[in-house]
């Protein structure tokens, strides 16, 4: 019985680690080029200097001292185009 529990736990841990590695590798790539999530956020912030909060329906970000502070991606989300949800002065 103990052997079966250990085997299951080890298999589960391996599956979770594999899935996490695959997802993290997918985050940094776009079609044909490699771009990190930080680069795309910097591009969005440069194009929208008055945006205080934004999201891609997976991670929710706020601009704090000129840098983006984002939540971890939500479970089973479908990443969308980054959109501003709060602008300065509004």
N, C-alpha and C positions, 0 to 999 in steps of 0.2 A: 504494500500500500504506500509506504513512504517513497519507494522508488518511483511509483507512478506520479505522485504529487511533484517530486523534484523534476521529473522528465517534463511534465506539463509546464511547470513554472519556467524552466529553462527554454522550452520551445516558445512560450508566450513572450518571454523577454527578448529572444532573438527576433521574433516577428515584429515586435514593437520597434526595436532598434533598426531593423531593415526598412520599415515603413518611414521612420523618422529621417533616415539617411536619404531615402529616395525623395521625400518631400523637400528637404533642405537643399538638395541638388537642383530641384526643379525651380525653386524660388529665384535663383540667380540667373536663369537663362531666359532669353527671348529668342524669337526665330532668327537664326543666323548669326546673332552676336551674343556676347556674354555681358550682362549688365547687372550689377548688384542692386538689391532693393534700396540701399542707401543712395546710390546714384540716381535712381528714378525719383526718389523722394526729394532730393536736392533739386532736380530738374523741375519737378512740380512746384516746389516752394519758390524757385527763382521766377517761374512763369506766373505765379499767383502770390505776390508779396503781401497782399492784404488778407490772405487766408489764415485764420487762427486754428481751425480744426478741419480735418479732412479724413476720408476713409475710402476703402476699396471694397466695402461690405465684408471684409475678412478681418482687417486690422483697423483700429480706430486711433487716430493720431492727433496730437495737439502740438502747436509750436510753442516751445518754452525756451526763452533766451536765444532765439534764432535757430534752434535745433528741433527736429521732430522727435517727440517721445510717443511711441506707439505701443498698443496692446499686442499681446501675442495673437496670432490668427485664430479665429473661432473654429470650432469643430465643424467639418463638413460644409464649409462655406464655398461659394463660387465667386472667385475673384472677379471684380468688375473694374472698370476704368476709375481712377482716383478722382473723387469729387470733393469740392469744398463744402463743408456743412456749416461753417461759421466764419464770417468775414469781419474785419475790424470796422468799428463804427456802425454796425448794424445790429 
